[in-house]
Amino acid sequence: MALLPLLVLLSACGGHARLPAQAGTGSDPALPEPPGNLFPTVEIAPAVGWKNGATPTPAADMEVTPFAEDLDHPRWLYVLPNGDVLVAETNAPPGKSGIDGIKGWIMNWVMKRAGAAVPSANRITLLRDLDGDGKAEFRSVFLQGLHSPFGMALVGDTLYVANANALLKVPYRRGETTITAAPTKVTDLPGKGDELNHHWTKSLLASADGAHLYVGVGSNSNVAENGMHVEHMRAAILEVDAATGATRVFASGLRNPVGLDWEPHTGALWAVVNERDELGSDLVPDYLTSVRRDAFYGWPYSYYGQHVDERVSPQQPELVARAVSPDFALGAHVAPLGLAFNDNSVAGFGEGAFVGLHGSWNRRPLNGYEVVFVPFTDGRPSGPMRIVLSDFLDADGNARGRPVGVSLDKQGGLLVADDVGNAVWRVTAACHDNRLRNGAVQNCSERP
C-alpha cells in the first residue's frame, strides 16, 4: 500500500476556506481572488449510512419520515399523476470518466470513500403508498436493463427516460406497476458509444405542451483540460423535439446543469448548476439560475459571469463578454443536484425552490449536505436560503446520507432521494393541536 501515505498527504493538502460558507450564497456572493495552491483541496466525508433508526433533522415545525428504505443508490425521483413515485436506482457507467493516471486513481479513491462508486442498478423502481400514511408499502421494478438512467418525464401516455447515452420512451398506462415493453430510442445523447461521459447524469424536463424535452448535460472535464473537441453539445441544456428527436443547444456554458424545473409564476426554465473545481475552498459558488434561450453562462472561459478563468487557454473574449451572471449562489462546492419549485402544497413554505445539496468533497471545511429552500417573490429569489433538512453528516464528519433528487408528492410532502442512506425521505409540516399547519386535516390521526 505504498500509495496510502500519498493519499493521506493529498487529503491534507489544499487551502482552508478563508470566508464563511454563507459568504458564497445569495444574489451577490463574495468572489475572492483565486489562491495559488499547488494541490487541489481534498476533504472527504466517508460514507457510513444511517445507524439505529437515525434520520436527518427537519426544520422547525417540520417532520421527516422514511418513505422508502433499503434502496440501491437512489438518485432521482419522479411523481406520476396517480401519486406513484418513480425512483432511478443508478450510478455512473464504468470507464467513462476521462480522468486517467494518478489523478484518475485518486478520484476513484475519493468517490469510493464518499459512497459514490457503487455499481449501477440500472433500473427504475415504482413506490406506492397504499394507505395514505406517507410510507410506500408497495414497490416493484418498473423498468430494468437501462444504462445509468436518470431523468424521467411523462407526456400523455408516453414516459421518457434519459439514459446516460440516449433519450428513450416507453408506453405508460395509469396505475401499471411494471413496464415490459422494450424502450424506443428518441435520440442519442452526448456520451454514446466510445465517447467520454465524465458528467454522466442526464436530467429531463418536458415543456408544458409536451412538444419539447429539455436535457441537462454536464461537461467532460473540469475546465476543458480534455480539449473542447470532447465538449460538443455538453455543459449545456439541450432542447429535443419529442416527435422527431431533432436536438439543439438551448443554453450553453453551464458546467454541470442537473436539476431542471419550470418556475410556476413566470413559466421560465430554471436550473441548478455545479461549477468548477480546483480554485480553492471559496471558489466557485454553485448556483440556481433562470436559463434563457441561446444564453451563454461562462464555462469554461469564465465563472459567475465574466470572471475569467486564467487556466483556460486559448480564451474566447467575445464569449466572455456576453456571459450571463447567475441569479442566486448556493455556496462553494455544495453540489446542487435536485430542484423542485413549491406549488404551495408543502405547508410552511411559500413561493420558492427546494434544492438538494449533495455536499462537497473539495472544500475545507465541508459544505452542503442538506436540503434548502430559496424563497422567491414574483418569480425571483428574494431572501436567504432556509435549511429544510440537515445533519446528513455526523459529529465526526462522516456522511450518513447525501441528498440528491427532490420532488413534491401528491399529499403535501417533499420527497428527498438519499443515495448514501439508500432511502427516500418525506418532509411534511409537523402536526400540532390536532390539525396540520395548512389546515387541510383536522385530526392528526388523519394526516397523510
C-alpha positions in Angstrom: 0.0 0.0 0.0 2.7 2.4 -1.0 0.1 4.8 -2.3 -1.7 5.1 1.0 0.7 7.7 2.5 0.4 9.7 -0.7 -3.4 9.6 -0.4 -3.3 10.7 3.2 -0.9 13.5 2.2 -3.1 14.6 -0.6 -6.2 14.6 1.6 -4.4 17.1 3.9 -3.4 19.4 1.1 -5.2 22.3 -0.3 -6.3 25.5 1.3 -8.8 26.1 4.1 -11.8 28.4 3.3 -11.0 32.0 4.2 -14.6 33.0 4.1 -17.7 31.6 6.0 -19.8 29.4 3.9 -22.7 31.9 3.8 -20.5 34.5 2.1 -20.7 32.4 -1.1 -24.5 32.5 -1.2 -27.2 34.9 -2.3 -27.7 37.3 -5.2 -24.3 38.9 -4.6 -21.8 36.3 -3.4 -18.2 37.0 -2.4 -15.8 36.1 -5.2 -12.2 36.4 -3.8 -9.1 36.1 -5.8 -8.1 32.5 -6.5 -5.3 31.2 -4.3 -2.1 29.9 -5.8 -2.3 26.4 -4.2 -0.1 23.7 -5.6 -2.6 20.9 -4.7 -6.4 21.0 -5.0 -8.3 20.8 -1.8 -9.5 17.3 -0.9 -11.8 16.9 2.1 -13.8 13.7 2.1 -16.9 12.8 4.2 -16.6 9.0 4.4 -20.0 7.3 3.7 -21.3 5.3 6.7 -25.1 5.3 6.3 -27.8 5.8 8.9 -27.5 3.7 12.1 -30.1 2.6 14.6 -33.1 4.3 13.1 -31.4 7.8 12.9 -32.9 10.3 10.4 -31.9 13.7 9.0 -33.1 16.7 11.1 -36.0 18.7 9.7 -36.6 22.4 10.1 -38.6 23.7 13.0 -42.3 22.8 12.7 -41.5 20.1 10.1 -41.0 16.4 10.5 -39.3 13.7 8.5 -40.1 10.1 8.0 -38.7 7.4 5.7 -41.0 7.0 2.6 -38.9 4.0 1.4 -35.7 2.4 2.6 -33.2 -0.3 1.5 -33.0 1.0 -2.0 -29.9 0.7 -4.2 -28.3 4.1 -4.6 -31.5 6.1 -5.3 -30.6 9.3 -7.2 -33.6 10.8 -9.0 -37.4 11.0 -8.4 -40.5 11.5 -10.5 -44.0 11.6 -9.2 -46.7 10.2 -11.5 -50.2 11.8 -11.7 -51.8 9.0 -9.6 -49.2 9.6 -6.8 -46.9 6.7 -7.6 -43.3 7.6 -7.2 -40.6 6.5 -9.6 -37.0 6.4 -8.3 -34.0 5.9 -10.5 -31.6 3.5 -8.8 -28.5 4.3 -10.7 -24.8 5.3 -10.9 -22.1 6.2 -13.4 -21.3 3.9 -16.3 -17.8 2.4 -15.7 -14.8 3.5 -17.6 -16.2 6.8 -19.0 -14.8 9.5 -16.7 -11.9 10.6 -18.9 -9.7 11.0 -15.8 -6.6 8.8 -16.2 -3.3 8.1 -14.5 -2.7 9.0 -10.9 -5.3 11.7 -10.8 -7.9 9.2 -12.0 -6.8 6.7 -9.4 -7.1 9.3 -6.7 -10.5 10.4 -7.9 -11.7 6.8 -7.8 -10.5 6.5 -4.2 -12.3 9.7 -3.3 -15.5 8.6 -4.9 -15.3 5.2 -3.1 -14.8 6.9 0.3 -17.7 9.2 -0.4 -20.0 6.3 -1.3 -20.2 7.3 -5.0 -18.5 4.3 -6.7 -21.1 1.6 -6.3 -22.2 -0.4 -9.4 -25.3 1.0 -11.1 -28.6 -1.0 -10.5 -29.7 0.4 -13.9 -33.4 0.3 -13.0 -36.4 2.5 -12.2 -38.4 1.3 -9.2 -42.0 2.2 -8.5 -43.0 3.1 -4.9 -46.7 3.2 -3.9 -48.3 4.4 -0.7 -51.3 2.1 -0.4 -53.0 3.6 2.7 -52.0 7.2 2.6 -49.8 7.1 5.7 -46.8 8.7 4.0 -44.9 5.4 3.5 -44.5 3.2 0.5 -45.9 -0.2 1.4 -45.6 -1.5 -2.2 -42.6 -1.4 -4.6 -41.9 -3.1 -7.9 -39.3 -3.0 -10.6 -40.8 -0.6 -13.1 -38.1 -0.6 -15.8 -34.9 -2.5 -15.8 -31.9 -3.2 -18.1 -31.3 0.5 -18.6 -28.0 2.3 -18.9 -27.4 4.6 -15.9 -30.9 6.1 -16.1 -31.6 9.5 -14.5 -34.2 11.9 -15.7 -37.9 10.9 -16.3 -40.8 12.8 -17.7 -44.4 11.7 -18.5 -46.2 13.3 -21.5 -49.6 11.9 -22.0 -49.3 8.1 -22.2 -45.5 8.2 -23.0 -42.8 8.0 -20.4 -39.5 9.4 -21.4 -36.3 8.2 -19.7 -32.8 9.8 -20.1 -30.1 7.2 -20.0 -26.5 8.3 -19.8 -26.2 7.8 -23.5 -29.7 8.2 -25.1 -33.2 9.5 -24.6 -35.7 6.7 -24.6 -39.5 6.4 -24.5 -42.0 3.7 -23.4 -45.8 3.5 -23.4 -47.4 4.0 -20.0 -50.9 3.2 -18.6 -52.1 4.9 -15.5 -51.6 2.7 -12.4 -49.4 0.0 -14.0 -46.6 -1.2 -11.8 -44.3 -2.8 -14.4 -43.5 -1.9 -18.0 -42.4 -4.9 -20.1 -42.4 -3.1 -23.5 -38.9 -2.5 -24.9 -38.0 1.2 -24.9 -37.7 3.0 -28.2 -34.8 5.4 -28.7 -35.8 9.0 -29.4 -32.2 10.3 -29.9 -28.6 9.7 -28.9 -27.2 11.9 -26.1 -23.6 13.0 -25.5 -21.8 10.0 -24.0 -22.9 7.5 -26.6 -20.7 4.7 -27.8 -17.0 5.3 -27.0 -17.4 8.9 -26.1 -16.3 10.1 -22.7 -19.1 10.7 -20.3 -17.5 12.4 -17.3 -20.6 14.1 -16.0 -22.9 11.3 -16.9 -26.3 12.3 -15.4 -28.9 13.5 -17.9 -31.7 15.3 -16.2 -35.0 15.7 -18.1 -37.9 18.1 -18.2 -40.9 18.3 -20.6 -42.4 21.5 -21.9 -46.0 22.3 -20.8 -47.4 21.2 -24.2 -45.1 18.1 -24.3 -43.7 19.1 -27.7 -40.1 19.5 -26.4 -37.9 17.9 -23.8 -35.0 19.6 -22.1 -31.9 17.6 -21.1 -29.2 18.8 -18.7 -25.8 17.6 -19.9 -22.6 18.3 -17.9 -19.1 18.9 -19.2 -16.5 16.2 -19.9 -13.9 17.9 -17.7 -13.3 20.5 -15.0 -12.1 23.3 -17.2 -11.7 21.8 -20.7 -8.4 20.0 -19.9 -9.5 17.2 -22.2 -9.9 19.7 -25.1 -13.1 21.4 -26.4 -13.5 18.6 -29.1 -15.0 16.4 -26.4 -17.4 19.1 -25.2 -19.6 19.1 -28.2 -23.2 19.7 -27.0 -22.0 19.4 -23.4 -22.0 21.9 -20.5 -25.4 22.8 -21.8 -29.2 22.3 -21.7 -30.4 20.6 -24.9 -33.8 21.0 -26.4 -35.2 17.9 -28.1 -38.2 17.8 -30.4 -40.3 15.0 -29.0 -41.8 14.0 -32.3 -38.6 13.9 -34.4 -35.7 13.7 -31.9 -34.1 16.7 -33.5 -31.8 18.3 -30.9 -30.3 21.7 -30.5 -28.5 23.6 -27.7 -31.0 25.7 -25.7 -28.3 27.3 -23.5 -24.6 26.8 -23.0 -21.7 27.5 -20.7 -23.3 25.6 -17.8 -20.6 23.3 -16.4 -23.0 20.7 -15.0 -26.7 21.6 -15.0 -28.6 18.9 -13.1 -32.0 19.8 -11.6 -34.4 21.5 -14.0 -37.8 22.9 -13.3 -40.3 25.5 -14.5 -40.8 28.5 -12.2 -44.6 28.4 -11.7 -45.3 32.2 -11.8 -43.4 33.1 -14.9 -43.1 29.8 -16.7 -39.3 30.3 -17.0 -36.8 27.5 -17.1 -34.5 27.3 -14.0 -31.6 25.0 -13.3 -29.1 24.3 -10.5 -25.5 24.1 -11.7 -22.3 22.6 -10.3 -19.5 25.0 -11.0 -15.7 24.3 -11.5 -13.2 22.9 -9.0 -9.5 23.5 -8.0 -9.8 27.2 -7.4 -9.7 26.8 -3.6 -12.4 26.3 -1.0 -14.1 29.6 -1.6 -14.5 29.3 -5.4 -16.6 28.9 -7.3 -20.1 29.1 -5.9 -22.6 26.6 -7.3 -25.8 28.3 -8.3 -29.5 28.4 -9.1 -30.4 30.4 -12.2 -33.0 31.1 -14.8 -32.0 29.9 -18.2 -32.6 31.9 -21.3 -32.7 30.6 -24.8 -29.3 30.9 -26.6 -27.7 32.5 -23.5 -24.1 31.7 -22.5 -23.1 31.2 -18.9 -19.3 31.3 -19.0 -17.9 27.8 -18.8 -15.1 27.1 -19.3 -13.7 30.5 -20.1 -15.2 32.5 -17.2 -17.2 31.9 -14.0 -20.0 33.7 -12.3 -20.5 36.0 -15.3 -17.3 37.5 -16.7 -14.7 36.4 -14.2 -12.0 35.0 -16.5 -10.5 31.6 -15.5 -6.8 32.1 -16.4 -6.3 28.3 -16.5 -8.2 28.1 -19.8 -6.2 28.7 -23.0 -6.9 29.8 -25.6 -9.5 32.2 -24.2 -12.6 33.4 -26.0 -13.1 37.1 -25.0 -16.1 37.5 -27.4 -17.9 34.8 -25.5 -16.9 36.0 -22.1 -18.2 39.5 -23.0 -21.7 38.1 -23.2 -21.5 35.6 -20.3 -24.6 35.8 -18.1 -24.3 36.1 -14.3 -26.3 33.5 -12.4 -29.3 34.6 -10.3 -28.5 33.0 -6.9 -25.4 31.5 -5.4 -25.9 28.3 -3.3 -22.4 28.1 -1.9 -19.0 26.9 -3.0 -18.8 23.2 -3.8 -22.2 22.3 -2.3 -23.0 20.2 -5.4 -26.7 21.1 -6.0 -28.5 18.3 -7.8 -32.2 18.2 -7.0 -34.6 21.2 -7.8 -38.3 21.4 -7.3 -40.4 24.6 -7.1 -43.0 24.7 -4.4 -46.6 24.9 -5.7 -47.8 25.8 -2.2 -48.5 22.2 -1.5 -45.7 21.9 1.1 -47.1 23.7 4.1 -44.8 26.1 5.9 -43.1 27.2 2.7 -44.5 29.6 0.2 -43.2 30.6 -3.2 -39.7 29.3 -3.9 -37.4 26.4 -4.7 -36.3 23.3 -2.8 -32.7 22.3 -3.7 -30.9 19.1 -2.7 -27.2 19.9 -1.9 -25.3 16.7 -2.3 -22.2 18.0 -0.5 -18.6 18.8 -1.1 -15.5 16.6 -1.4 -13.2 19.5 -2.3 -13.7 22.2 0.3 -12.3 22.6 3.8 -14.5 22.6 5.9 -17.2 20.6 4.2 -20.2 22.4 2.7 -23.7 21.3 1.6 -25.1 18.0 2.8 -28.6 19.4 3.3 -31.8 20.3 1.6 -32.5 24.0 1.4 -35.3 26.3 0.3 -34.7 29.5 -1.6 -37.6 32.0 -1.1 -39.0 33.7 -4.3 -41.2 36.7 -4.8 -42.9 37.3 -8.1 -40.8 34.7 -9.8 -37.4 35.8 -8.5 -35.2 34.8 -5.5 -35.9 37.2 -2.7 -34.2 36.1 0.5 -31.6 34.0 2.2 -31.8 30.2 2.0 -33.6 28.3 4.7 -32.5 24.9 5.8 -35.2 22.2 5.3 -33.3 19.0 6.1 -29.9 18.8 7.8 -27.5 16.6 9.8 -26.6 14.3 6.9 -23.1 14.5 8.4 -22.5 13.0 11.9 -20.4 14.7 14.6 -17.2 13.1 13.2 -17.8 14.4 9.6 -19.0 11.1 8.2 -21.8 11.1 5.6 -24.8 9.2 7.0 -26.6 10.3 3.8 -26.3 12.6 0.8 -29.4 14.3 -0.7 -29.9 14.1 -4.4 -33.3 14.5 -6.2 -36.2 16.3 -4.6 -39.8 16.2 -5.7 -43.3 17.1 -4.4 -45.7 14.3 -3.7 -49.5 14.4 -4.1 -50.2 14.7 -0.3 -48.3 17.9 0.6 -44.9 16.3 1.3 -41.4 16.9 0.0 -39.6 13.7 -1.1 -35.8 13.5 -1.0 -33.6 10.8 -2.5 -30.6 9.9 -0.4 -28.0 7.9 -2.3 -25.7 7.1 0.6 -28.5 6.4 3.1 -30.3 4.3 0.3 -33.6 5.9 1.3 -36.3 8.3 0.2 -37.2 10.7 3.0 -40.5 12.5 3.3 -40.7 16.0 4.9 -44.0 17.4 6.0 -45.4 20.1 8.3 -45.5 18.8 11.9 -48.9 18.1 13.4 -49.9 20.2 16.4 -53.1 20.8 18.2 -55.0 18.1 16.2 -54.5 19.9 12.9 -52.0 20.4 10.2 -50.5 23.9 9.9 -52.1 24.3 6.5 -55.5 23.5 8.0 -56.1 20.6 5.5 -56.5 17.9 8.1 -58.4 18.5 11.3 -57.2 15.4 13.2 -53.6 14.4 13.5 -54.5 10.8 13.2 -56.0 11.5 9.7 -52.9 13.2 8.4 -51.2 11.8 5.2 
